[in-house]
Amino acid sequence: MKYQIIYDQPGRLRLRSGMYAFTEQQGYSLAALLRQNPAVLSVEVTYRNGGILIYYKDGYRDAVLQLVSSIKKDALT
């Protein structure tokens, strides 16, 4: 999934994929998929602007970004 890092602090990432990057239902699937990772503490997704807010365990920033990068829009239902 393509994204831009909007906010980056230890334990918190705000990403933006852009308007219409995913549908509302795909947003729910995306959040559920991210929550399955033990490093992810919580996720908020806004489909209207393609926003993804991720709270994660300290030290897992790169792993979380790799996870988001590996997600294919076609895999979201």
PyMOL Python script that loads the backbone (N, CA, C, O; Angstrom):
from pymol import cmd

cmd.read_pdbstr("""\
ATOM      1  N   MET A   1       0.848  -1.168   0.000  1.00  0.00           N
ATOM      2  CA  MET A   1       0.000   0.000   0.000  1.00  0.00           C
ATOM      3  C   MET A   1       0.899   1.237   0.000  1.00  0.00           C
ATOM      4  O   MET A   1       1.867   1.320   0.755  1.00  0.00           O
ATOM      5  N   LYS A   2       0.564   2.174  -0.844  1.00  0.00           N
ATOM      6  CA  LYS A   2       1.308   3.427  -0.890  1.00  0.00           C
ATOM      7  C   LYS A   2       0.788   4.357   0.202  1.00  0.00           C
ATOM      8  O   LYS A   2      -0.408   4.377   0.495  1.00  0.00           O
ATOM      9  N   TYR A   3       1.687   5.118   0.793  1.00  0.00           N
ATOM     10  CA  TYR A   3       1.307   6.047   1.849  1.00  0.00           C
ATOM     11  C   TYR A   3       2.389   7.102   2.006  1.00  0.00           C
ATOM     12  O   TYR A   3       3.498   6.969   1.488  1.00  0.00           O
ATOM     13  N   GLN A   4       2.040   8.138   2.726  1.00  0.00           N
ATOM     14  CA  GLN A   4       2.987   9.188   3.103  1.00  0.00           C
ATOM     15  C   GLN A   4       2.942   9.290   4.614  1.00  0.00           C
ATOM     16  O   GLN A   4       1.864   9.236   5.206  1.00  0.00           O
ATOM     17  N   ILE A   5       4.080   9.435   5.239  1.00  0.00           N
ATOM     18  CA  ILE A   5       4.127   9.609   6.685  1.00  0.00           C
ATOM     19  C   ILE A   5       3.806  11.068   6.996  1.00  0.00           C
ATOM     20  O   ILE A   5       4.509  11.975   6.550  1.00  0.00           O
ATOM     21  N   ILE A   6       2.750  11.284   7.757  1.00  0.00           N
ATOM     22  CA  ILE A   6       2.309  12.621   8.123  1.00  0.00           C
ATOM     23  C   ILE A   6       2.848  13.001   9.503  1.00  0.00           C
ATOM     24  O   ILE A   6       3.228  14.148   9.736  1.00  0.00           O
ATOM     25  N   TYR A   7       2.877  12.037  10.404  1.00  0.00           N
ATOM     26  CA  TYR A   7       3.321  12.275  11.782  1.00  0.00           C
ATOM     27  C   TYR A   7       4.067  11.042  12.240  1.00  0.00           C
ATOM     28  O   TYR A   7       3.604   9.918  12.047  1.00  0.00           O
ATOM     29  N   ASP A   8       5.224  11.250  12.848  1.00  0.00           N
ATOM     30  CA  ASP A   8       6.075  10.133  13.244  1.00  0.00           C
ATOM     31  C   ASP A   8       6.708  10.425  14.589  1.00  0.00           C
ATOM     32  O   ASP A   8       7.670  11.188  14.683  1.00  0.00           O
ATOM     33  N   GLN A   9       6.171   9.823  15.614  1.00  0.00           N
ATOM     34  CA  GLN A   9       6.723   9.908  16.963  1.00  0.00           C
ATOM     35  C   GLN A   9       6.839   8.497  17.501  1.00  0.00           C
ATOM     36  O   GLN A   9       6.087   7.621  17.072  1.00  0.00           O
ATOM     37  N   PRO A  10       7.752   8.242  18.427  1.00  0.00           N
ATOM     38  CA  PRO A  10       7.864   6.893  18.974  1.00  0.00           C
ATOM     39  C   PRO A  10       6.516   6.398  19.499  1.00  0.00           C
ATOM     40  O   PRO A  10       5.886   7.035  20.344  1.00  0.00           O
ATOM     41  N   GLY A  11       6.098   5.259  18.982  1.00  0.00           N
ATOM     42  CA  GLY A  11       4.849   4.647  19.411  1.00  0.00           C
ATOM     43  C   GLY A  11       3.620   5.107  18.657  1.00  0.00           C
ATOM     44  O   GLY A  11       2.524   4.600  18.893  1.00  0.00           O
ATOM     45  N   ARG A  12       3.787   6.077  17.738  1.00  0.00           N
ATOM     46  CA  ARG A  12       2.619   6.604  17.027  1.00  0.00           C
ATOM     47  C   ARG A  12       2.998   7.024  15.607  1.00  0.00           C
ATOM     48  O   ARG A  12       3.951   7.777  15.403  1.00  0.00           O
ATOM     49  N   LEU A  13       2.246   6.533  14.640  1.00  0.00           N
ATOM     50  CA  LEU A  13       2.432   6.896  13.238  1.00  0.00           C
ATOM     51  C   LEU A  13       1.101   7.336  12.651  1.00  0.00           C
ATOM     52  O   LEU A  13       0.081   6.679  12.860  1.00  0.00           O
ATOM     53  N   ARG A  14       1.104   8.431  11.924  1.00  0.00           N
ATOM     54  CA  ARG A  14      -0.064   8.837  11.145  1.00  0.00           C
ATOM     55  C   ARG A  14       0.355   8.788   9.685  1.00  0.00           C
ATOM     56  O   ARG A  14       1.280   9.480   9.261  1.00  0.00           O
ATOM     57  N   LEU A  15      -0.346   7.953   8.927  1.00  0.00           N
ATOM     58  CA  LEU A  15      -0.054   7.765   7.515  1.00  0.00           C
ATOM     59  C   LEU A  15      -1.230   8.269   6.697  1.00  0.00           C
ATOM     60  O   LEU A  15      -2.363   8.312   7.175  1.00  0.00           O
ATOM     61  N   ARG A  16      -0.948   8.646   5.469  1.00  0.00           N
ATOM     62  CA  ARG A  16      -2.019   9.104   4.582  1.00  0.00           C
ATOM     63  C   ARG A  16      -1.821   8.449   3.225  1.00  0.00           C
ATOM     64  O   ARG A  16      -0.755   8.550   2.619  1.00  0.00           O
ATOM     65  N   SER A  17      -2.856   7.782   2.763  1.00  0.00           N
ATOM     66  CA  SER A  17      -2.822   7.139   1.447  1.00  0.00           C
ATOM     67  C   SER A  17      -3.531   7.970   0.387  1.00  0.00           C
ATOM     68  O   SER A  17      -3.397   7.696  -0.805  1.00  0.00           O
ATOM     69  N   GLY A  18      -4.274   8.970   0.804  1.00  0.00           N
ATOM     70  CA  GLY A  18      -4.967   9.843  -0.137  1.00  0.00           C
ATOM     71  C   GLY A  18      -6.442   9.505  -0.254  1.00  0.00           C
ATOM     72  O   GLY A  18      -6.882   8.404   0.076  1.00  0.00           O
ATOM     73  N   MET A  19      -7.193  10.491  -0.737  1.00  0.00           N
ATOM     74  CA  MET A  19      -8.630  10.294  -0.910  1.00  0.00           C
ATOM     75  C   MET A  19      -8.896   9.105  -1.832  1.00  0.00           C
ATOM     76  O   MET A  19      -8.208   8.903  -2.832  1.00  0.00           O
ATOM     77  N   TYR A  20      -9.902   8.336  -1.469  1.00  0.00           N
ATOM     78  CA  TYR A  20     -10.360   7.202  -2.272  1.00  0.00           C
ATOM     79  C   TYR A  20      -9.300   6.109  -2.426  1.00  0.00           C
ATOM     80  O   TYR A  20      -9.379   5.296  -3.347  1.00  0.00           O
ATOM     81  N   ALA A  21      -8.314   6.086  -1.533  1.00  0.00           N
ATOM     82  CA  ALA A  21      -7.301   5.030  -1.588  1.00  0.00           C
ATOM     83  C   ALA A  21      -7.916   3.678  -1.238  1.00  0.00           C
ATOM     84  O   ALA A  21      -7.470   2.638  -1.722  1.00  0.00           O
ATOM     85  N   PHE A  22      -8.948   3.706  -0.392  1.00  0.00           N
ATOM     86  CA  PHE A  22      -9.675   2.489  -0.035  1.00  0.00           C
ATOM     87  C   PHE A  22     -11.092   2.873   0.372  1.00  0.00           C
ATOM     88  O   PHE A  22     -11.358   4.002   0.784  1.00  0.00           O
ATOM     89  N   THR A  23     -11.981   1.915   0.248  1.00  0.00           N
ATOM     90  CA  THR A  23     -13.380   2.142   0.600  1.00  0.00           C
ATOM     91  C   THR A  23     -13.569   2.022   2.108  1.00  0.00           C
ATOM     92  O   THR A  23     -12.645   1.650   2.831  1.00  0.00           O
ATOM     93  N   GLU A  24     -14.757   2.336   2.570  1.00  0.00           N
ATOM     94  CA  GLU A  24     -15.045   2.201   4.000  1.00  0.00           C
ATOM     95  C   GLU A  24     -14.856   0.753   4.448  1.00  0.00           C
ATOM     96  O   GLU A  24     -14.234   0.496   5.479  1.00  0.00           O
ATOM     97  N   GLN A  25     -15.386  -0.181   3.683  1.00  0.00           N
ATOM     98  CA  GLN A  25     -15.245  -1.603   4.039  1.00  0.00           C
ATOM     99  C   GLN A  25     -13.779  -2.033   4.006  1.00  0.00           C
ATOM    100  O   GLN A  25     -13.333  -2.771   4.885  1.00  0.00           O
ATOM    101  N   GLN A  26     -13.035  -1.585   3.012  1.00  0.00           N
ATOM    102  CA  GLN A  26     -11.605  -1.904   2.949  1.00  0.00           C
ATOM    103  C   GLN A  26     -10.865  -1.302   4.140  1.00  0.00           C
ATOM    104  O   GLN A  26      -9.900  -1.884   4.636  1.00  0.00           O
ATOM    105  N   GLY A  27     -11.320  -0.137   4.597  1.00  0.00           N
ATOM    106  CA  GLY A  27     -10.725   0.478   5.783  1.00  0.00           C
ATOM    107  C   GLY A  27     -10.905  -0.389   7.022  1.00  0.00           C
ATOM    108  O   GLY A  27      -9.984  -0.539   7.825  1.00  0.00           O
ATOM    109  N   TYR A  28     -12.102  -0.959   7.171  1.00  0.00           N
ATOM    110  CA  TYR A  28     -12.337  -1.884   8.298  1.00  0.00           C
ATOM    111  C   TYR A  28     -11.421  -3.099   8.192  1.00  0.00           C
ATOM    112  O   TYR A  28     -10.857  -3.548   9.190  1.00  0.00           O
ATOM    113  N   SER A  29     -11.278  -3.624   6.985  1.00  0.00           N
ATOM    114  CA  SER A  29     -10.406  -4.783   6.779  1.00  0.00           C
ATOM    115  C   SER A  29      -8.946  -4.435   7.058  1.00  0.00           C
ATOM    116  O   SER A  29      -8.209  -5.220   7.656  1.00  0.00           O
ATOM    117  N   LEU A  30      -8.544  -3.252   6.616  1.00  0.00           N
ATOM    118  CA  LEU A  30      -7.181  -2.795   6.844  1.00  0.00           C
ATOM    119  C   LEU A  30      -6.893  -2.687   8.340  1.00  0.00           C
ATOM    120  O   LEU A  30      -5.861  -3.164   8.813  1.00  0.00           O
ATOM    121  N   ALA A  31      -7.799  -2.063   9.079  1.00  0.00           N
ATOM    122  CA  ALA A  31      -7.611  -1.923  10.525  1.00  0.00           C
ATOM    123  C   ALA A  31      -7.552  -3.285  11.200  1.00  0.00           C
ATOM    124  O   ALA A  31      -6.712  -3.509  12.071  1.00  0.00           O
ATOM    125  N   ALA A  32      -8.435  -4.195  10.807  1.00  0.00           N
ATOM    126  CA  ALA A  32      -8.448  -5.535  11.406  1.00  0.00           C
ATOM    127  C   ALA A  32      -7.152  -6.279  11.104  1.00  0.00           C
ATOM    128  O   ALA A  32      -6.611  -6.967  11.970  1.00  0.00           O
ATOM    129  N   LEU A  33      -6.664  -6.143   9.900  1.00  0.00           N
ATOM    130  CA  LEU A  33      -5.418  -6.796   9.509  1.00  0.00           C
ATOM    131  C   LEU A  33      -4.239  -6.261  10.315  1.00  0.00           C
ATOM    132  O   LEU A  33      -3.403  -7.034  10.783  1.00  0.00           O
ATOM    133  N   LEU A  34      -4.171  -4.954  10.477  1.00  0.00           N
ATOM    134  CA  LEU A  34      -3.078  -4.355  11.247  1.00  0.00           C
ATOM    135  C   LEU A  34      -3.149  -4.747  12.719  1.00  0.00           C
ATOM    136  O   LEU A  34      -2.116  -4.969  13.351  1.00  0.00           O
ATOM    137  N   ARG A  35      -4.353  -4.834  13.265  1.00  0.00           N
ATOM    138  CA  ARG A  35      -4.517  -5.194  14.681  1.00  0.00           C
ATOM    139  C   ARG A  35      -4.068  -6.625  14.985  1.00  0.00           C
ATOM    140  O   ARG A  35      -3.799  -6.955  16.140  1.00  0.00           O
ATOM    141  N   GLN A  36      -3.986  -7.462  13.975  1.00  0.00           N
ATOM    142  CA  GLN A  36      -3.544  -8.840  14.179  1.00  0.00           C
ATOM    143  C   GLN A  36      -2.065  -8.913  14.538  1.00  0.00           C
ATOM    144  O   GLN A  36      -1.616  -9.901  15.120  1.00  0.00           O
ATOM    145  N   ASN A  37      -1.313  -7.886  14.200  1.00  0.00           N
ATOM    146  CA  ASN A  37       0.112  -7.873  14.496  1.00  0.00           C
ATOM    147  C   ASN A  37       0.315  -7.556  15.973  1.00  0.00           C
ATOM    148  O   ASN A  37      -0.228  -6.562  16.457  1.00  0.00           O
ATOM    149  N   PRO A  38       1.074  -8.363  16.701  1.00  0.00           N
ATOM    150  CA  PRO A  38       1.265  -8.138  18.135  1.00  0.00           C
ATOM    151  C   PRO A  38       1.968  -6.819  18.484  1.00  0.00           C
ATOM    152  O   PRO A  38       1.869  -6.355  19.620  1.00  0.00           O
ATOM    153  N   ALA A  39       2.660  -6.224  17.542  1.00  0.00           N
ATOM    154  CA  ALA A  39       3.342  -4.955  17.799  1.00  0.00           C
ATOM    155  C   ALA A  39       2.380  -3.775  17.734  1.00  0.00           C
ATOM    156  O   ALA A  39       2.687  -2.697  18.242  1.00  0.00           O
ATOM    157  N   VAL A  40       1.222  -3.968  17.116  1.00  0.00           N
ATOM    158  CA  VAL A  40       0.242  -2.897  16.948  1.00  0.00           C
ATOM    159  C   VAL A  40      -0.692  -2.870  18.153  1.00  0.00           C
ATOM    160  O   VAL A  40      -1.322  -3.873  18.489  1.00  0.00           O
ATOM    161  N   LEU A  41      -0.773  -1.712  18.796  1.00  0.00           N
ATOM    162  CA  LEU A  41      -1.621  -1.549  19.974  1.00  0.00           C
ATOM    163  C   LEU A  41      -3.035  -1.120  19.591  1.00  0.00           C
ATOM    164  O   LEU A  41      -4.008  -1.628  20.148  1.00  0.00           O
ATOM    165  N   SER A  42      -3.153  -0.192  18.647  1.00  0.00           N
ATOM    166  CA  SER A  42      -4.468   0.235  18.167  1.00  0.00           C
ATOM    167  C   SER A  42      -4.328   0.895  16.803  1.00  0.00           C
ATOM    168  O   SER A  42      -3.254   1.351  16.411  1.00  0.00           O
ATOM    169  N   VAL A  43      -5.459   0.930  16.091  1.00  0.00           N
ATOM    170  CA  VAL A  43      -5.488   1.477  14.733  1.00  0.00           C
ATOM    171  C   VAL A  43      -6.788   2.249  14.546  1.00  0.00           C
ATOM    172  O   VAL A  43      -7.854   1.804  14.972  1.00  0.00           O
ATOM    173  N   GLU A  44      -6.688   3.401  13.908  1.00  0.00           N
ATOM    174  CA  GLU A  44      -7.859   4.157  13.486  1.00  0.00           C
ATOM    175  C   GLU A  44      -7.690   4.448  12.000  1.00  0.00           C
ATOM    176  O   GLU A  44      -6.637   4.921  11.571  1.00  0.00           O
ATOM    177  N   VAL A  45      -8.722   4.168  11.219  1.00  0.00           N
ATOM    178  CA  VAL A  45      -8.663   4.360   9.775  1.00  0.00           C
ATOM    179  C   VAL A  45      -9.785   5.298   9.357  1.00  0.00           C
ATOM    180  O   VAL A  45     -10.922   5.161   9.809  1.00  0.00           O
ATOM    181  N   THR A  46      -9.460   6.248   8.494  1.00  0.00           N
ATOM    182  CA  THR A  46     -10.448   7.168   7.938  1.00  0.00           C
ATOM    183  C   THR A  46     -10.419   7.017   6.420  1.00  0.00           C
ATOM    184  O   THR A  46      -9.483   7.463   5.757  1.00  0.00           O
ATOM    185  N   TYR A  47     -11.453   6.384   5.885  1.00  0.00           N
ATOM    186  CA  TYR A  47     -11.454   6.107   4.450  1.00  0.00           C
ATOM    187  C   TYR A  47     -11.620   7.365   3.609  1.00  0.00           C
ATOM    188  O   TYR A  47     -11.183   7.397   2.459  1.00  0.00           O
ATOM    189  N   ARG A  48     -12.236   8.393   4.156  1.00  0.00           N
ATOM    190  CA  ARG A  48     -12.498   9.610   3.368  1.00  0.00           C
ATOM    191  C   ARG A  48     -11.217  10.304   2.906  1.00  0.00           C
ATOM    192  O   ARG A  48     -11.160  10.850   1.804  1.00  0.00           O
ATOM    193  N   ASN A  49     -10.195  10.277   3.753  1.00  0.00           N
ATOM    194  CA  ASN A  49      -8.931  10.904   3.352  1.00  0.00           C
ATOM    195  C   ASN A  49      -7.786   9.892   3.269  1.00  0.00           C
ATOM    196  O   ASN A  49      -6.639  10.267   3.026  1.00  0.00           O
ATOM    197  N   GLY A  50      -8.096   8.625   3.470  1.00  0.00           N
ATOM    198  CA  GLY A  50      -7.064   7.598   3.400  1.00  0.00           C
ATOM    199  C   GLY A  50      -6.123   7.640   4.585  1.00  0.00           C
ATOM    200  O   GLY A  50      -4.973   7.213   4.480  1.00  0.00           O
ATOM    201  N   GLY A  51      -6.598   8.152   5.719  1.00  0.00           N
ATOM    202  CA  GLY A  51      -5.760   8.270   6.909  1.00  0.00           C
ATOM    203  C   GLY A  51      -5.682   6.990   7.717  1.00  0.00           C
ATOM    204  O   GLY A  51      -6.668   6.268   7.860  1.00  0.00           O
ATOM    205  N   ILE A  52      -4.495   6.718   8.244  1.00  0.00           N
ATOM    206  CA  ILE A  52      -4.266   5.548   9.088  1.00  0.00           C
ATOM    207  C   ILE A  52      -3.454   6.015  10.290  1.00  0.00           C
ATOM    208  O   ILE A  52      -2.330   6.493  10.135  1.00  0.00           O
ATOM    209  N   LEU A  53      -4.011   5.879  11.469  1.00  0.00           N
ATOM    210  CA  LEU A  53      -3.322   6.230  12.707  1.00  0.00           C
ATOM    211  C   LEU A  53      -3.015   4.937  13.442  1.00  0.00           C
ATOM    212  O   LEU A  53      -3.919   4.169  13.770  1.00  0.00           O
ATOM    213  N   ILE A  54      -1.744   4.703  13.696  1.00  0.00           N
ATOM    214  CA  ILE A  54      -1.301   3.453  14.307  1.00  0.00           C
ATOM    215  C   ILE A  54      -0.517   3.759  15.576  1.00  0.00           C
ATOM    216  O   ILE A  54       0.441   4.532  15.559  1.00  0.00           O
ATOM    217  N   TYR A  55      -0.938   3.143  16.674  1.00  0.00           N
ATOM    218  CA  TYR A  55      -0.172   3.148  17.913  1.00  0.00           C
ATOM    219  C   TYR A  55       0.491   1.779  18.014  1.00  0.00           C
ATOM    220  O   TYR A  55      -0.159   0.747  17.845  1.00  0.00           O
ATOM    221  N   TYR A  56       1.778   1.786  18.288  1.00  0.00           N
ATOM    222  CA  TYR A  56       2.521   0.524  18.290  1.00  0.00           C
ATOM    223  C   TYR A  56       3.498   0.486  19.462  1.00  0.00           C
ATOM    224  O   TYR A  56       3.799   1.510  20.075  1.00  0.00           O
ATOM    225  N   LYS A  57       3.982  -0.713  19.757  1.00  0.00           N
ATOM    226  CA  LYS A  57       4.955  -0.895  20.826  1.00  0.00           C
ATOM    227  C   LYS A  57       6.283  -0.256  20.430  1.00  0.00           C
ATOM    228  O   LYS A  57       6.688  -0.302  19.268  1.00  0.00           O
ATOM    229  N   ASP A  58       6.949   0.336  21.411  1.00  0.00           N
ATOM    230  CA  ASP A  58       8.247   0.968  21.157  1.00  0.00           C
ATOM    231  C   ASP A  58       9.212  -0.025  20.513  1.00  0.00           C
ATOM    232  O   ASP A  58       9.289  -1.191  20.901  1.00  0.00           O
ATOM    233  N   GLY A  59       9.935   0.468  19.530  1.00  0.00           N
ATOM    234  CA  GLY A  59      10.942  -0.343  18.870  1.00  0.00           C
ATOM    235  C   GLY A  59      10.449  -1.095  17.650  1.00  0.00           C
ATOM    236  O   GLY A  59      11.226  -1.820  17.028  1.00  0.00           O
ATOM    237  N   TYR A  60       9.189  -0.946  17.289  1.00  0.00           N
ATOM    238  CA  TYR A  60       8.618  -1.687  16.173  1.00  0.00           C
ATOM    239  C   TYR A  60       8.234  -0.810  14.982  1.00  0.00           C
ATOM    240  O   TYR A  60       7.482  -1.251  14.112  1.00  0.00           O
ATOM    241  N   ARG A  61       8.728   0.401  14.930  1.00  0.00           N
ATOM    242  CA  ARG A  61       8.363   1.331  13.854  1.00  0.00           C
ATOM    243  C   ARG A  61       8.602   0.729  12.478  1.00  0.00           C
ATOM    244  O   ARG A  61       7.692   0.700  11.650  1.00  0.00           O
ATOM    245  N   ASP A  62       9.805   0.251  12.224  1.00  0.00           N
ATOM    246  CA  ASP A  62      10.137  -0.279  10.902  1.00  0.00           C
ATOM    247  C   ASP A  62       9.283  -1.496  10.550  1.00  0.00           C
ATOM    248  O   ASP A  62       8.867  -1.652   9.402  1.00  0.00           O
ATOM    249  N   ALA A  63       9.024  -2.345  11.523  1.00  0.00           N
ATOM    250  CA  ALA A  63       8.195  -3.529  11.279  1.00  0.00           C
ATOM    251  C   ALA A  63       6.774  -3.130  10.914  1.00  0.00           C
ATOM    252  O   ALA A  63       6.163  -3.740  10.037  1.00  0.00           O
ATOM    253  N   VAL A  64       6.244  -2.109  11.580  1.00  0.00           N
ATOM    254  CA  VAL A  64       4.893  -1.639  11.281  1.00  0.00           C
ATOM    255  C   VAL A  64       4.840  -1.033   9.879  1.00  0.00           C
ATOM    256  O   VAL A  64       3.897  -1.292   9.130  1.00  0.00           O
ATOM    257  N   LEU A  65       5.827  -0.243   9.523  1.00  0.00           N
ATOM    258  CA  LEU A  65       5.856   0.346   8.183  1.00  0.00           C
ATOM    259  C   LEU A  65       5.997  -0.733   7.104  1.00  0.00           C
ATOM    260  O   LEU A  65       5.379  -0.630   6.044  1.00  0.00           O
ATOM    261  N   GLN A  66       6.788  -1.743   7.359  1.00  0.00           N
ATOM    262  CA  GLN A  66       6.913  -2.853   6.409  1.00  0.00           C
ATOM    263  C   GLN A  66       5.590  -3.581   6.260  1.00  0.00           C
ATOM    264  O   GLN A  66       5.217  -3.979   5.156  1.00  0.00           O
ATOM    265  N   LEU A  67       4.884  -3.756   7.363  1.00  0.00           N
ATOM    266  CA  LEU A  67       3.581  -4.410   7.326  1.00  0.00           C
ATOM    267  C   LEU A  67       2.614  -3.616   6.456  1.00  0.00           C
ATOM    268  O   LEU A  67       1.950  -4.189   5.592  1.00  0.00           O
ATOM    269  N   VAL A  68       2.526  -2.310   6.671  1.00  0.00           N
ATOM    270  CA  VAL A  68       1.633  -1.480   5.878  1.00  0.00           C
ATOM    271  C   VAL A  68       2.030  -1.515   4.410  1.00  0.00           C
ATOM    272  O   VAL A  68       1.164  -1.595   3.539  1.00  0.00           O
ATOM    273  N   SER A  69       3.315  -1.457   4.126  1.00  0.00           N
ATOM    274  CA  SER A  69       3.802  -1.484   2.743  1.00  0.00           C
ATOM    275  C   SER A  69       3.467  -2.790   2.040  1.00  0.00           C
ATOM    276  O   SER A  69       3.276  -2.810   0.824  1.00  0.00           O
ATOM    277  N   SER A  70       3.395  -3.869   2.789  1.00  0.00           N
ATOM    278  CA  SER A  70       3.157  -5.185   2.188  1.00  0.00           C
ATOM    279  C   SER A  70       1.682  -5.447   1.881  1.00  0.00           C
ATOM    280  O   SER A  70       1.363  -6.405   1.176  1.00  0.00           O
ATOM    281  N   ILE A  71       0.798  -4.631   2.387  1.00  0.00           N
ATOM    282  CA  ILE A  71      -0.639  -4.850   2.193  1.00  0.00           C
ATOM    283  C   ILE A  71      -1.046  -4.401   0.786  1.00  0.00           C
ATOM    284  O   ILE A  71      -0.729  -3.296   0.347  1.00  0.00           O
ATOM    285  N   LYS A  72      -1.748  -5.283   0.108  1.00  0.00           N
ATOM    286  CA  LYS A  72      -2.247  -4.998  -1.238  1.00  0.00           C
ATOM    287  C   LYS A  72      -3.726  -4.636  -1.138  1.00  0.00           C
ATOM    288  O   LYS A  72      -4.487  -5.306  -0.440  1.00  0.00           O
ATOM    289  N   LYS A  73      -4.126  -3.588  -1.828  1.00  0.00           N
ATOM    290  CA  LYS A  73      -5.519  -3.136  -1.799  1.00  0.00           C
ATOM    291  C   LYS A  73      -6.470  -4.248  -2.222  1.00  0.00           C
ATOM    292  O   LYS A  73      -7.571  -4.362  -1.683  1.00  0.00           O
ATOM    293  N   ASP A  74      -6.056  -5.066  -3.178  1.00  0.00           N
ATOM    294  CA  ASP A  74      -6.897  -6.165  -3.659  1.00  0.00           C
ATOM    295  C   ASP A  74      -7.172  -7.193  -2.573  1.00  0.00           C
ATOM    296  O   ASP A  74      -8.174  -7.906  -2.639  1.00  0.00           O
ATOM    297  N   ALA A  75      -6.298  -7.282  -1.576  1.00  0.00           N
ATOM    298  CA  ALA A  75      -6.466  -8.262  -0.498  1.00  0.00           C
ATOM    299  C   ALA A  75      -7.482  -7.787   0.553  1.00  0.00           C
ATOM    300  O   ALA A  75      -7.932  -8.578   1.382  1.00  0.00           O
ATOM    301  N   LEU A  76      -7.835  -6.524   0.518  1.00  0.00           N
ATOM    302  CA  LEU A  76      -8.794  -5.970   1.484  1.00  0.00           C
ATOM    303  C   LEU A  76     -10.208  -6.186   0.959  1.00  0.00           C
ATOM    304  O   LEU A  76     -10.517  -5.858  -0.186  1.00  0.00           O
ATOM    305  N   THR A  77     -11.054  -6.740   1.810  1.00  0.00           N
ATOM    306  CA  THR A  77     -12.437  -7.003   1.379  1.00  0.00           C
ATOM    307  C   THR A  77     -13.422  -6.172   2.153  1.00  0.00           C
ATOM    308  O   THR A  77     -14.627  -6.268   1.920  1.00  0.00           O
TER     309      THR A  77
END
""", "prot")
cmd.dss("prot")
cmd.show_as("cartoon", "prot")
cmd.util.cbc("prot")
cmd.orient("prot")
